Amino acid sequence: MVITTLLIFLLDWISKNTDYDASVFNSKIIELNTEEFERIACKGKCPVLALFQENEGIYLRKMDLENLCNQSVLLHEIIHSLQNLKEIKIRNAFKEKEAYEIKNYFLSD
């Protein structure tokens, strides 16, 4: 699935199934090969698949985006991007909890 098509689908799903206004999503999505991604995300080898960085965007390890689980990884990072746009800031632990809850709902839907 082309990332643009997937992004449209995920943002639509987020708008319909969460309290987030996905129309304000404005993060770049940067797909990188494994070595480049690991260098940015972990400064070496690691199992991380995606990462949201404020003022930079979403870094995404190149992966099969036809795979539902991989799609949910991108959705998780989109949620972090939308959380970052909220006027009311929440603690990181609660951001992760919310992102995982929405990701799990997406997977069960």
Backbone as CSV, one residue per row, in Angstrom:
resi,resn,N_x,N_y,N_z,CA_x,CA_y,CA_z,C_x,C_y,C_z
1,MET,0.861,-1.180,0.000,0.000,0.000,0.000,0.900,1.234,0.000
2,VAL,0.627,2.142,-0.866,1.400,3.379,-0.948,1.172,4.181,0.331
3,ILE,2.226,4.789,0.836,2.132,5.493,2.113,1.097,6.621,2.081
4,THR,0.945,7.304,0.956,-0.043,8.384,0.865,-1.457,7.840,1.035
5,THR,-1.752,6.730,0.382,-3.066,6.100,0.503,-3.296,5.619,1.929
6,LEU,-2.286,5.010,2.511,-2.385,4.535,3.892,-2.604,5.703,4.843
7,LEU,-1.890,6.789,4.646,-2.031,7.960,5.509,-3.465,8.498,5.460
8,ILE,-4.034,8.599,4.267,-5.423,9.063,4.123,-6.365,8.139,4.900
9,PHE,-6.167,6.841,4.744,-6.993,5.867,5.446,-6.858,6.004,6.962
10,LEU,-5.626,6.074,7.460,-5.399,6.149,8.905,-5.952,7.441,9.503
11,LEU,-5.749,8.553,8.822,-6.271,9.827,9.336,-7.799,9.816,9.362
12,ASP,-8.406,9.221,8.354,-9.856,9.103,8.337,-10.328,8.226,9.498
13,TRP,-9.646,7.111,9.710,-10.003,6.212,10.810,-9.871,6.936,12.148
14,ILE,-8.793,7.670,12.340,-8.572,8.409,13.587,-9.696,9.416,13.809
15,SER,-10.064,10.155,12.777,-11.137,11.150,12.898,-12.462,10.517,13.293
16,LYS,-12.738,9.350,12.764,-14.018,8.685,13.024,-14.051,7.927,14.351
17,ASN,-12.894,7.548,14.870,-12.861,6.646,16.018,-12.202,7.206,17.269
18,THR,-11.755,8.455,17.216,-11.131,9.073,18.380,-11.644,10.503,18.508
19,ASP,-11.201,11.183,19.537,-11.552,12.594,19.720,-10.575,13.522,18.997
20,TYR,-9.609,12.963,18.289,-8.628,13.787,17.600,-9.167,14.299,16.271
21,ASP,-8.810,15.529,15.959,-9.115,16.115,14.656,-7.904,15.849,13.756
22,ALA,-7.986,14.793,12.995,-6.854,14.382,12.168,-6.571,15.353,11.035
23,SER,-7.494,16.276,10.766,-7.262,17.248,9.690,-6.112,18.205,10.024
24,VAL,-5.727,18.281,11.292,-4.625,19.170,11.682,-3.265,18.459,11.627
25,PHE,-3.271,17.176,11.276,-2.007,16.426,11.193,-1.080,17.110,10.198
26,ASN,0.151,17.386,10.622,1.078,18.110,9.753,2.514,17.595,9.820
27,SER,2.697,16.392,10.299,4.055,15.848,10.418,4.504,15.195,9.120
28,LYS,5.764,15.382,8.806,6.363,14.667,7.676,6.542,13.213,8.091
29,ILE,6.422,12.320,7.128,6.720,10.909,7.362,7.968,10.589,6.563
30,ILE,9.002,10.175,7.277,10.302,9.948,6.670,10.615,8.452,6.747
31,GLU,10.561,7.775,5.598,10.878,6.352,5.543,12.378,6.180,5.349
32,LEU,12.964,5.333,6.177,14.411,5.109,6.119,14.716,3.618,6.083
33,ASN,15.848,3.276,5.486,16.269,1.887,5.544,16.701,1.566,6.977
34,THR,16.887,0.305,7.261,17.161,-0.144,8.630,18.353,0.553,9.253
35,GLU,19.457,0.648,8.546,20.669,1.224,9.117,20.482,2.711,9.451
36,GLU,19.896,3.456,8.518,19.651,4.886,8.752,18.693,5.088,9.925
37,PHE,17.616,4.288,9.950,16.638,4.424,11.017,17.259,4.135,12.376
38,GLU,17.985,3.025,12.484,18.588,2.650,13.764,19.595,3.685,14.241
39,ARG,20.287,4.305,13.321,21.248,5.351,13.691,20.524,6.534,14.327
40,ILE,19.395,6.924,13.770,18.632,8.066,14.290,17.887,7.706,15.566
41,ALA,17.222,6.553,15.557,16.349,6.184,16.675,17.106,5.702,17.902
42,CYS,18.197,4.975,17.700,18.842,4.299,18.830,20.358,4.442,18.878
43,LYS,20.926,5.122,17.920,22.384,5.252,17.837,23.067,3.899,17.692
44,GLY,22.343,2.919,17.179,22.859,1.570,16.976,21.699,0.605,16.775
45,LYS,21.985,-0.679,16.710,20.944,-1.679,16.458,19.866,-1.632,17.530
46,CYS,18.591,-1.775,17.070,17.476,-1.793,18.000,16.224,-2.319,17.302
47,PRO,15.230,-2.733,18.088,14.006,-3.272,17.494,12.928,-2.225,17.192
48,VAL,13.190,-0.960,17.459,12.198,0.099,17.253,11.831,0.182,15.769
49,LEU,10.545,0.398,15.483,10.075,0.445,14.099,9.719,1.847,13.624
50,ALA,9.352,2.725,14.561,8.967,4.088,14.196,9.187,4.999,15.388
51,LEU,9.281,6.306,15.087,9.598,7.276,16.129,9.077,8.639,15.720
52,PHE,8.357,9.296,16.629,7.921,10.673,16.382,8.897,11.618,17.066
53,GLN,9.391,12.591,16.315,10.274,13.620,16.856,9.636,14.984,16.582
54,GLU,9.349,15.712,17.652,8.768,17.037,17.503,9.663,17.886,16.608
55,ASN,9.080,18.670,15.745,9.760,19.561,14.798,10.520,18.828,13.694
56,GLU,10.448,17.498,13.658,11.109,16.741,12.595,10.113,15.890,11.832
57,GLY,9.281,15.160,12.553,8.286,14.314,11.922,8.316,12.902,12.462
58,ILE,7.759,12.014,11.670,7.700,10.601,12.030,8.744,9.866,11.211
59,TYR,9.669,9.243,11.908,10.657,8.392,11.250,10.090,6.981,11.232
60,LEU,10.116,6.366,10.068,9.525,5.056,9.887,10.523,4.148,9.207
61,ARG,10.803,3.034,9.852,11.667,2.026,9.240,10.934,1.462,8.024
62,LYS,11.614,1.285,6.891,10.955,0.703,5.720,10.441,-0.679,6.096
63,MET,9.140,-0.867,5.834,8.502,-2.136,6.163,7.316,-2.355,5.234
64,ASP,6.756,-3.528,5.288,5.602,-3.877,4.471,4.370,-3.193,5.047
65,LEU,3.916,-2.133,4.395,2.773,-1.380,4.901,1.441,-2.001,4.478
66,GLU,1.483,-3.124,3.787,0.264,-3.900,3.539,-0.109,-4.678,4.795
67,ASN,0.861,-4.873,5.671,0.678,-5.626,6.904,-0.051,-4.766,7.936
68,LEU,-1.149,-5.283,8.471,-1.969,-4.539,9.424,-1.190,-4.126,10.676
69,CYS,-0.362,-5.001,11.179,0.436,-4.656,12.375,1.384,-3.497,12.078
70,ASN,1.997,-3.495,10.906,2.875,-2.397,10.531,2.085,-1.099,10.344
71,GLN,0.876,-1.201,9.818,0.023,-0.024,9.701,-0.268,0.562,11.071
72,SER,-0.477,-0.314,12.055,-0.775,0.156,13.411,0.418,0.862,14.044
73,VAL,1.618,0.504,13.637,2.821,1.194,14.127,2.799,2.647,13.664
74,LEU,2.479,2.868,12.406,2.380,4.232,11.888,1.242,4.978,12.573
75,LEU,0.105,4.335,12.756,-1.020,4.963,13.453,-0.600,5.424,14.846
76,HIS,0.135,4.592,15.558,0.627,4.921,16.903,1.433,6.221,16.880
77,GLU,2.319,6.365,15.915,3.148,7.573,15.832,2.334,8.785,15.383
78,ILE,1.325,8.569,14.551,0.434,9.669,14.167,-0.284,10.193,15.409
79,ILE,-0.699,9.290,16.280,-1.345,9.706,17.531,-0.391,10.569,18.338
80,HIS,0.881,10.190,18.426,1.859,11.020,19.148,1.975,12.408,18.516
81,SER,1.953,12.469,17.209,2.018,13.756,16.526,0.804,14.611,16.875
82,LEU,-0.377,14.006,16.883,-1.596,14.739,17.229,-1.609,15.140,18.703
83,GLN,-1.080,14.280,19.561,-0.970,14.641,20.985,-0.111,15.882,21.149
84,ASN,0.924,15.965,20.361,1.855,17.088,20.434,1.179,18.413,20.067
85,LEU,0.127,18.345,19.256,-0.575,19.549,18.826,-1.623,20.029,19.830
86,LYS,-1.940,19.180,20.802,-2.943,19.548,21.804,-2.432,20.684,22.676
87,GLU,-3.342,21.579,23.044,-2.971,22.671,23.943,-2.707,22.158,25.349
88,ILE,-3.466,21.156,25.759,-3.271,20.570,27.086,-2.237,19.464,26.950
89,LYS,-1.120,19.632,27.608,-0.044,18.652,27.523,-0.253,17.567,28.568
90,ILE,0.044,16.331,28.203,-0.059,15.217,29.136,1.301,14.554,29.284
91,ARG,1.480,13.878,30.392,2.757,13.221,30.666,3.030,12.107,29.659
92,ASN,4.301,11.854,29.415,4.697,10.857,28.423,4.091,9.481,28.666
93,ALA,4.022,9.064,29.926,3.463,7.742,30.226,2.011,7.664,29.775
94,PHE,1.259,8.739,29.964,-0.134,8.747,29.549,-0.263,8.860,28.035
95,LYS,0.687,9.540,27.392,0.696,9.599,25.931,0.860,8.194,25.357
96,GLU,1.799,7.450,25.915,2.038,6.078,25.449,0.818,5.204,25.689
97,LYS,0.243,5.320,26.868,-0.939,4.520,27.201,-2.057,4.786,26.196
98,GLU,-2.327,6.063,25.935,-3.383,6.415,24.994,-3.063,5.916,23.587
99,ALA,-1.832,6.103,23.147,-1.448,5.673,21.797,-1.591,4.157,21.647
100,TYR,-1.214,3.397,22.679,-1.366,1.942,22.614,-2.833,1.534,22.655
101,GLU,-3.653,2.223,23.439,-5.077,1.903,23.487,-5.732,2.132,22.124
102,ILE,-5.407,3.252,21.489,-5.973,3.540,20.169,-5.441,2.534,19.139
103,LYS,-4.158,2.230,19.214,-3.564,1.240,18.307,-4.262,-0.119,18.461
104,ASN,-4.495,-0.541,19.686,-5.149,-1.827,19.916,-6.602,-1.812,19.418
105,TYR,-7.268,-0.692,19.588,-8.635,-0.570,19.074,-8.629,-0.675,17.543
106,PHE,-7.664,-0.025,16.915,-7.513,-0.097,15.452,-7.326,-1.554,15.025
107,LEU,-6.452,-2.267,15.712,-6.184,-3.661,15.351,-7.410,-4.553,15.544
108,SER,-8.210,-4.270,16.566,-9.405,-5.092,16.799,-10.549,-4.706,15.868
109,ASP,-10.512,-3.467,15.365,-11.547,-2.979,14.460,-11.316,-3.587,13.087
